[in-house]
Structures are given as structure tokens and as C-alpha cells.
């Protein structure tokens, strides 16, 4: 409970002082966290979108069709079990990019922020999940200057 109270105070102070949040991995991850364990060991590339019930807890799947990236799919790393599907197509807004490191693990950017359910907000870098300070808070509450409950209709934000 104390951590949630501290987050709320921090967010209220930022809102009151008019500070602009910086959207970089270094500024949004929790500062006191140690380097996390590897969550996604590898990047699985397929040419057809799998059904959600076939996506395992530590699977990170990139759908590439006719040589072009289309989708990234994985279960939410918080453990809620929701399968997150992100568009990798530039014609969609928002869209994400996936890179594979030399060990075959995924990096995804920008960040992912669910606006329903667990409201997880995180980055994935080299297969590791970096949690943002405002995870667990709805985007329009945590960042009211940038998000609105009435206009934000998709499940994921950056």
C-alpha cells in the first residue's frame, strides 16, 4: 500500500508542477529495480498469426508475412494471462518495432501500456521486462495531459 501511495503522490506532484514526462526507457523504468531476469528467451518468427490460446507465458512471437513485419504477440509479463497483440505495421497508429539481439532475444519499442485490466506499463529490452513507475495506473489518470478516457479506445499506449 505504501508504494501505491508514493506513486500517487509522485504523480500528483508531477501534474501540479507541470513537468513533462520524458518517454525514454531510462526515465520511465523504476529506478531502484535491479537488472531483471530474462523473461523472453527468444524471438519466434512465424508467417501466420497464431491463436491466443497457443501463446505461452514466455513466448514472444513476431508475425512476418511476405517479408514485412505485421504483429508482435506475447502474454502480459505481469502474469494476468492477457495476450498482447501489437501492430508492427507503419500504416497503423500506434505501431511498434521489434529488434532481435545477438542472443536472439527481442527488444520492443516504444513502451507498452495497457489501459484495461492490469494497466501494466513496461519496456522490453534484450528479452528483459523493465517496469515503468506508473504501471498499474490507467493512462488518463497517470498522464492526463496526454491521455483521455473518452478518446483513448485502444488497449495499448506508448
C-alpha positions, -999 to +999 in steps of 0.1 A: +000+000+000+029+023+008+043+020-027+010+029-043+006+059-020+041+071-030+033+066-067+001+087-063+020+115-045+047+115-072+021+117-100+002+145-083+034+164-078+043+160-115+008+171-125+008+201-101+043+212-112+036+209-149+066+187-155+067+170-189+072+132-187+101+120-208+093+089-228+125+071-227+133+037-212+157+053-187+132+078-175+101+056-171+116+024-156+116+021-119+150+035-108+156+012-078+150-021-096+179-044-102+185-058-137+156-081-143+158-117-152+154-126-189+116-131-195+116-138-232+145-162-241+140-160-279+121-143-307+099-168-326+092-157-362+061-171-379+042-162-411+007-167-398-009-151-367-013-178-340-045-181-319-042-165-285-045-199-266-013-211-282+008-182-269+028-194-239+038-173-209+074-167-221+067-167-259+075-136-279+061-141-314+067-118-344+044-124-374+062-116-407+041-120-438+056-117-473+088-103-458+071-075-438+065-073-400+029-074-391+023-083-355+040-090-322+022-113-297+031-122-261+014-127-228+014-097-205+045-102-183+026-092-151+011-127-151-025-117-158-025-140-188-038-115-213-023-119-248-010-086-261-011-081-299+008-051-312+009-038-347+043-036-364+028-021-395+037+016-401+002+022-416-013+016-381-013+040-353+001+033-328+028+009-341+059-008-326+092-021-337+109-053-328+146-060-329+165-092-323+197-090-303+228-112-310+215-138-285+181-140-303+161-122-277+136-094-285+137-057-279+104-039-284+098-002-286+082+021-277+068+010-243+036-009-238+008+005-215-024-014-212-055+008-204-077-021-192-073-048-167-038-048-151-028-014-166+008-027-170+034-002-184+067-017-194+096-018-219+111-050-233+149-048-239+170-078-247+143-101-235+141-084-201+110-066-189+116-031-173+086-019-154+077+018-155+070+038-124+033+043-134+025+007-140-009-003-126-024+031-131-047+039-160-030+062-186-056+090-183-051+091-145-013+089-146-007+112-176-039+133-180-021+158-203-015+130-229-044+106-224-082+109-221-106+081-210-131+093-236-107+094-266-083+065-258-101+035-272-072+010-279-058-013-252-022-003-255-004+030-253+031+043-257 
